[in-house]
Amino acid sequence: MLASPKDITASLAVLAVYMIVALVGAPPRVMDSLLAYPLVVRGAWLLVVIGAAYYKYYMTAVLIAVLGLHIAMDARSSYIFSNAGIMGQYAELQRNDPRFAGSLDVKVADGALNMDPPRWLDPGQSPLPLLLFPPSIDQLEKIQSNVA
């Protein structure tokens, strides 16, 4: 298999893009689309690789395959847990959500909280007593009869 001058030029361009992605990282939009629409992105990536091989750009096809694998691995490993990734965005929302207040969890663990905080209840409902472990007979009866 011989590489034509056009194939070498195209593969050098893909190699330059690969070096930029390896040094700086792929844009967040590319990473988000890869995580949100994996089947579409894989299909487009496969079509580009097959198209490059069909037009006898073999070296370019190999480098595009390697570039795609690198971006896919990066999206599923380091990006998803970064501040810009999906898990980072979820953690930011969780920090501002009163349902995930860590101080309440500590109070529940220490036994300092006697009533379930209203963060888990619908508005308008009164706080429920915490379920003891093991549950008391009274609590088991309430659970059986579906009474709060």
Secondary structure in CASP SS format (residue, H / E / C, confidence):
PFRMAT SS
TARGET T0000
AUTHOR 0000-0000-0000
METHOD secondary structure of the structure
MODEL  1
M C 1.00
L C 1.00
A C 1.00
S C 1.00
P H 1.00
K H 1.00
D H 1.00
I H 1.00
T H 1.00
A H 1.00
S H 1.00
L H 1.00
A H 1.00
V H 1.00
L H 1.00
A H 1.00
V H 1.00
Y H 1.00
M H 1.00
I H 1.00
V H 1.00
A H 1.00
L H 1.00
V C 1.00
G C 1.00
A C 1.00
P C 1.00
P H 1.00
R H 1.00
V H 1.00
M H 1.00
D H 1.00
S H 1.00
L H 1.00
L H 1.00
A H 1.00
Y C 1.00
P H 1.00
L H 1.00
V H 1.00
V H 1.00
R H 1.00
G H 1.00
A H 1.00
W H 1.00
L H 1.00
L H 1.00
V H 1.00
V H 1.00
I H 1.00
G H 1.00
A H 1.00
A H 1.00
Y H 1.00
Y C 1.00
K C 1.00
Y C 1.00
Y H 1.00
M H 1.00
T H 1.00
A H 1.00
V H 1.00
L H 1.00
I H 1.00
A H 1.00
V H 1.00
L H 1.00
G H 1.00
L H 1.00
H H 1.00
I H 1.00
A H 1.00
M H 1.00
D H 1.00
A H 1.00
R H 1.00
S H 1.00
S H 1.00
Y H 1.00
I C 1.00
F C 1.00
S C 1.00
N C 1.00
A C 1.00
G C 1.00
I H 1.00
M H 1.00
G H 1.00
Q H 1.00
Y H 1.00
A H 1.00
E H 1.00
L H 1.00
Q H 1.00
R H 1.00
N C 1.00
D C 1.00
P H 1.00
R H 1.00
F H 1.00
A C 1.00
G H 1.00
S H 1.00
L H 1.00
D H 1.00
V H 1.00
K H 1.00
V H 1.00
A H 1.00
D H 1.00
G C 1.00
A C 1.00
L C 1.00
N C 1.00
M E 1.00
D C 1.00
P C 1.00
P H 1.00
R H 1.00
W H 1.00
L C 1.00
D C 1.00
P C 1.00
G C 1.00
Q C 1.00
S C 1.00
P C 1.00
L C 1.00
P E 1.00
L C 1.00
L C 1.00
L C 1.00
F C 1.00
P C 1.00
P C 1.00
S C 1.00
I H 1.00
D H 1.00
Q H 1.00
L H 1.00
E H 1.00
K H 1.00
I H 1.00
Q H 1.00
S C 1.00
N C 1.00
V C 1.00
A C 1.00
END
